Structures are given as structure tokens and as C-alpha cells.
Amino acid sequence: MREGKLFVISGPSGTGKGTICDRIIKENDDVALSISMTTRKPREGEIDGVNYYFVTDEEFERAIAEDGFLEYARVYEHSYGTPKKAVLARLSEGTDVILEIDTQGAMNIKRKYPEGVFIFIKPPSMHELRKRIEGRGKDDPDIIELRLGEAEKEMQLADEYDYCVVNDDLDEAVEKVKKIMADEHSA
């Protein structure tokens, strides 16, 4: 049985990385999305154990103390982490695991698990990114400006990744990521 591969996909908020990951997972039975743990409150429509594991600050701190994360970070005033045990179990079963995380988490994973495959999703332009974030209608103007400021910093890390995919056409971006995943298994 083949060993699964860890694919770390990140990029600025609003680049479509979540949509890309969702499409890949729906189209492939042997690919799973890692579910992160977070201390933030669920957004409308999010389900505990499906979108995230929503926990208290105390529960999160306990997981840190027990070395329960592949990585964890504080982002936008909340803590996020990748539960280690679940990811390693899926990989050993031969399932590819996609981690959709921010750049800070990706760089932490790269130090601890360098055999992972790191894919950065870029917007076609900062103007388009602004339109996408504003178009979601989820964030107030202060949060939008915070996200755009973070996006500029995150874009500077694109060279740290194994691959970079510009999402100016969703179908093409999905196909490019799928090809990267297939090529990595052929290498």
C-alpha cells in the first residue's frame, strides 16, 4: 500500500484556496482535508468536527501541552492548530491529506515535516483580491483592511513553497493543483 502524502495549501484570505481544496476532496476518495482546531467562534453554517474543531482557550492550551499539534499559531486574535494524531493516521492508511492553512502555519509545518508538498495559491492581483474579500460580505471594513495587509505580507512568502498556482480561473487552478498532486506521486 502506498503512503499518503501531505499537501499544504495556503495563501492569502480570499484567494479561493478553500474552494480549490473542497473540489479536489469531492473528486478524490483517497484525499482528505485535515480539520483544524480553533478557539474562534463558528461562523454561520460552520459545523464542529466538519469545518473546524471549535474549542476553548483552555482545551487548546491542553493540546499544546500534550504535543498534540503538527503546528499551531495565533491568527487574527484566535488560535489555530493541526491535530497531529489524525493527520499521521490518515497518511499511514495511504490517504493523501490536504492542510489548508495560513502561511505562518505552513512555515511551521515545513520545519517539522519537510517531506510535505507546499502549494501557494495567489490571487491574479491585489485589486481582484480586494473585490473577492469585499464580495463575500462576511467582514466589516476594518477586518477587510487587516486581511489585505496580511495578504501583502503572505505574498512575500510564495517563494518558500514548492509550487505557486495563480487562481484567476477556478477550474484551471483546480486542475493545476490536481496535476501537482499526481506528479508528486510519480516522482
C-alpha positions as CSV (number, residue, x, y, z in Angstrom):
1,M,0.0,0.0,0.0
2,R,1.3,3.5,-0.9
3,E,2.0,6.0,1.8
4,G,-0.2,9.1,1.7
5,K,1.3,12.5,1.1
6,L,0.8,15.7,3.0
7,F,-0.1,18.6,0.8
8,V,0.0,22.0,2.5
9,I,-2.1,24.6,0.6
10,S,-2.1,28.2,1.7
11,G,-2.3,31.7,0.5
12,P,-4.0,34.9,1.5
13,S,-7.6,35.0,2.6
14,G,-9.9,35.3,-0.4
15,T,-7.7,33.5,-3.0
16,G,-10.1,30.6,-3.2
17,K,-7.9,28.0,-1.6
18,G,-10.9,26.6,0.4
19,T,-12.9,26.2,-2.8
20,I,-10.0,24.5,-4.6
21,C,-9.5,22.1,-1.7
22,D,-13.2,21.3,-1.5
23,R,-13.3,20.5,-5.2
24,I,-10.3,18.2,-5.0
25,I,-11.6,16.3,-2.0
26,K,-15.1,15.9,-3.6
27,E,-13.4,14.4,-6.7
28,N,-11.0,12.1,-5.0
29,D,-11.8,9.3,-2.5
30,D,-8.2,8.9,-1.5
31,V,-7.7,12.6,-0.4
32,A,-8.9,14.0,3.0
33,L,-8.9,17.5,4.4
34,S,-7.3,17.9,7.7
35,I,-9.7,19.5,10.2
36,S,-8.0,22.2,12.2
37,M,-8.7,23.1,15.8
38,T,-9.6,26.7,16.6
39,T,-10.5,28.9,19.5
40,R,-12.6,31.2,17.3
41,K,-16.4,31.0,17.3
42,P,-18.1,29.2,14.4
43,R,-19.3,31.4,11.5
44,E,-22.8,30.9,10.3
45,G,-23.2,27.5,8.7
46,E,-19.9,26.1,10.1
47,I,-20.2,22.7,11.9
48,D,-18.0,21.5,14.7
49,G,-15.9,18.5,13.5
50,V,-16.6,19.3,9.9
51,N,-15.2,22.8,9.3
52,Y,-13.1,23.0,12.5
53,Y,-13.0,21.6,15.9
54,F,-14.2,24.6,17.9
55,V,-12.6,24.6,21.4
56,T,-12.0,26.8,24.3
57,D,-8.7,28.5,25.0
58,E,-8.1,26.0,27.9
59,E,-8.7,23.0,25.6
60,F,-6.3,24.4,23.1
61,E,-3.6,25.0,25.7
62,R,-4.0,21.4,26.9
63,A,-3.5,20.1,23.4
64,I,-0.3,22.2,23.2
65,A,0.9,20.8,26.5
66,E,0.3,17.2,25.2
67,D,2.3,17.8,22.0
68,G,-1.0,17.3,20.1
69,F,-0.3,19.6,17.1
70,L,1.8,19.3,13.9
71,E,1.7,23.1,14.1
72,Y,-0.3,25.8,15.8
73,A,-0.4,29.6,15.5
74,R,-2.3,32.7,16.6
75,V,-4.0,34.3,13.6
76,Y,-6.4,37.3,13.8
77,E,-6.6,37.1,17.6
78,H,-7.5,33.4,17.7
79,S,-5.5,30.2,17.9
80,Y,-5.5,27.5,15.2
81,G,-3.8,24.2,15.2
82,T,-3.4,21.0,13.1
83,P,-4.1,17.9,15.2
84,K,-1.1,15.6,14.7
85,K,-2.6,12.2,15.5
86,A,-5.4,12.4,12.9
87,V,-3.1,13.6,10.1
88,L,-0.4,10.9,10.7
89,A,-3.0,8.2,10.9
90,R,-4.5,9.1,7.5
91,L,-1.1,9.3,5.9
92,S,-0.2,5.8,7.2
93,E,-3.5,4.5,5.8
94,G,-2.4,5.7,2.3
95,T,-4.7,8.7,2.2
96,D,-3.4,12.0,1.0
97,V,-4.1,14.8,3.4
98,I,-4.6,18.4,2.4
99,L,-3.8,21.0,5.1
100,E,-5.5,24.3,4.2
101,I,-3.6,26.7,6.5
102,D,-2.2,30.2,6.7
103,T,1.4,30.9,5.7
104,Q,2.6,31.0,9.3
105,G,1.3,27.5,9.9
106,A,2.7,26.3,6.6
107,M,6.2,27.5,7.5
108,N,5.9,25.7,10.9
109,I,4.9,22.5,9.1
110,K,7.8,22.9,6.7
111,R,10.3,22.9,9.6
112,K,8.7,19.9,11.3
113,Y,7.5,17.9,8.2
114,P,9.8,18.9,5.3
115,E,8.6,15.9,3.2
116,G,5.3,17.7,2.8
117,V,4.4,19.3,-0.5
118,F,3.8,23.0,-0.2
119,I,1.5,24.8,-2.7
120,F,0.8,28.6,-2.5
121,I,-2.4,30.0,-4.0
122,K,-2.1,33.5,-5.4
123,P,-4.8,35.9,-6.5
124,P,-4.4,37.4,-10.0
125,S,-3.9,40.8,-8.4
126,M,-4.4,42.7,-5.2
127,H,-7.3,44.6,-6.7
128,E,-9.1,41.3,-7.5
129,L,-8.3,40.0,-4.0
130,R,-10.0,43.1,-2.5
131,K,-13.0,42.5,-4.7
132,R,-13.3,38.9,-3.6
133,I,-13.0,39.7,0.1
134,E,-15.5,42.5,0.0
135,G,-17.8,40.4,-2.2
136,R,-18.1,37.7,0.5
137,G,-19.9,40.2,2.7
138,K,-18.6,38.4,5.8
139,D,-16.2,41.0,7.3
140,D,-16.5,44.6,8.4
141,P,-14.2,47.2,6.7
142,D,-11.6,47.1,9.5
143,I,-11.2,43.3,9.1
144,I,-11.0,43.6,5.3
145,E,-8.1,46.1,5.7
146,L,-6.4,43.8,8.2
147,R,-6.8,40.8,5.8
148,L,-5.4,42.8,2.9
149,G,-2.5,44.0,4.9
150,E,-1.8,40.4,5.9
151,A,-2.1,39.3,2.3
152,E,0.7,41.6,1.2
153,K,3.0,40.0,3.9
154,E,1.9,36.5,2.9
155,M,2.6,37.1,-0.8
156,Q,6.2,37.7,0.1
157,L,6.4,34.0,1.3
158,A,5.3,32.5,-2.0
159,D,9.0,31.6,-2.9
160,E,9.2,29.4,0.2
161,Y,6.7,27.0,-1.4
162,D,7.3,24.1,-3.8
163,Y,4.6,25.3,-6.2
164,C,2.7,28.5,-6.9
165,V,-0.8,28.5,-8.5
166,V,-2.5,31.7,-9.6
167,N,-6.2,31.4,-9.2
168,D,-7.6,33.6,-11.9
169,D,-9.8,30.8,-13.2
170,L,-11.1,28.4,-10.6
171,D,-11.4,25.3,-12.9
172,E,-7.8,25.8,-14.2
173,A,-6.5,26.3,-10.7
174,V,-8.1,23.1,-9.5
175,E,-6.6,21.2,-12.4
176,K,-3.2,22.6,-11.8
177,V,-3.3,21.5,-8.1
178,K,-4.6,18.1,-9.1
179,K,-1.7,17.7,-11.6
180,I,0.8,18.7,-8.9
181,M,-0.6,16.1,-6.6
182,A,-0.5,13.4,-9.3
183,D,3.1,14.4,-10.3
184,E,4.3,14.2,-6.7
185,H,3.1,10.6,-6.5
186,S,5.0,9.8,-9.7
187,A,8.3,11.4,-8.5
